[in-house]
């Protein structure tokens, strides 16, 4: 488990359980079903489900999209450290914007 600070709040990121994996799938469906006017925002929103699924009291999707880029990197790296199997293509990258 690790603690991170996003938008002035502390969150706990943990190793994913089966329930978290199921939650990730549900969040992926909800995120994909949402309507977006900007293709870049839609693409960025695809990163949200794995981050939120294993983070206690995770920020909302709208808060995620409003975060500073540096904060999304912190969150991504924390989740990747706890659950590297969720990001096989990112094994050698330093963050989602690398």
C-alpha positions as CSV (number, residue, x, y, z in Angstrom):
1,X,0.0,0.0,0.0
2,X,1.1,3.5,-0.6
3,X,-0.3,6.9,0.1
4,X,-0.4,9.8,-2.4
5,X,-1.6,13.4,-2.3
6,X,-3.8,14.5,-5.2
7,X,-5.4,17.9,-5.2
8,X,-4.5,18.4,-1.5
9,X,-6.1,15.2,-0.3
10,X,-4.4,12.0,0.7
11,X,-5.4,8.7,-1.0
12,X,-4.4,5.1,-0.4
13,X,-3.4,3.0,-3.4
14,X,-3.4,-0.8,-2.8
15,X,-2.7,-4.0,-4.5
16,X,-5.7,-5.0,-6.5
17,X,-8.1,-7.7,-5.3
18,X,-10.5,-9.6,-7.5
19,X,-13.2,-7.1,-6.4
20,X,-11.0,-4.3,-7.7
21,X,-10.5,-6.0,-11.0
22,X,-14.3,-6.3,-11.4
23,X,-14.7,-2.6,-10.4
24,X,-12.1,-1.7,-13.0
25,X,-14.1,-3.5,-15.7
26,X,-17.3,-1.7,-14.6
27,X,-15.5,1.7,-14.6
28,X,-14.1,0.9,-18.1
29,X,-17.7,0.3,-19.4
30,X,-19.0,3.5,-17.7
31,X,-16.1,5.6,-19.0
32,X,-16.5,4.2,-22.5
33,X,-20.3,4.9,-22.5
34,X,-19.9,8.5,-21.5
35,X,-20.1,11.1,-24.3
36,X,-17.1,13.2,-25.0
37,X,-16.8,16.2,-27.4
38,X,-13.0,16.1,-27.3
39,X,-11.2,13.0,-28.5
40,X,-8.1,13.8,-26.4
41,X,-10.2,14.0,-23.2
42,X,-11.9,10.6,-24.1
43,X,-8.4,9.1,-24.6
44,X,-7.2,10.5,-21.2
45,X,-10.3,9.2,-19.5
46,X,-9.4,5.6,-20.4
47,X,-6.5,5.8,-17.9
48,X,-9.0,6.5,-15.1
49,X,-10.5,3.0,-14.4
50,X,-7.4,1.2,-13.3
51,X,-6.3,4.1,-11.2
52,X,-9.7,4.5,-9.5
53,X,-10.3,0.8,-9.0
54,X,-7.5,0.3,-6.5
55,X,-7.6,3.6,-4.8
56,X,-9.6,4.2,-1.6
57,X,-12.2,7.0,-2.1
58,X,-10.8,7.8,-5.5
59,X,-11.4,11.2,-7.1
60,X,-14.2,11.3,-9.6
61,X,-13.6,11.1,-13.3
62,X,-14.3,14.8,-13.7
63,X,-11.7,15.6,-10.9
64,X,-9.2,13.3,-12.6
65,X,-9.6,15.1,-15.9
66,X,-9.1,18.5,-14.1
67,X,-5.9,17.3,-12.3
68,X,-2.5,18.7,-13.0
69,X,-0.5,16.5,-15.3
70,X,2.1,16.0,-12.6
71,X,-0.6,14.7,-10.2
72,X,-1.9,12.2,-12.8
73,X,1.8,11.0,-13.1
74,X,2.0,10.5,-9.3
75,X,-1.2,8.5,-9.3
76,X,-0.3,6.4,-12.3
77,X,3.1,5.5,-10.9
78,X,1.7,4.6,-7.5
79,X,-0.9,2.3,-9.1
80,X,1.7,0.8,-11.5
81,X,4.0,0.1,-8.6
82,X,1.3,-1.8,-6.7
83,X,-0.2,-3.5,-9.8
84,X,2.3,-3.7,-12.6
85,X,0.3,-6.5,-14.3
86,X,-2.4,-3.9,-15.1
87,X,0.1,-2.0,-17.3
88,X,2.2,-4.5,-19.2
89,X,3.0,-2.0,-22.0
90,X,4.2,0.6,-19.5
91,X,6.8,-1.7,-17.8
92,X,9.7,0.5,-19.0
93,X,8.1,3.9,-19.0
94,X,8.3,6.4,-16.2
95,X,4.7,7.6,-16.4
96,X,1.6,7.9,-18.7
97,X,3.2,10.9,-20.4
98,X,6.6,9.5,-21.0
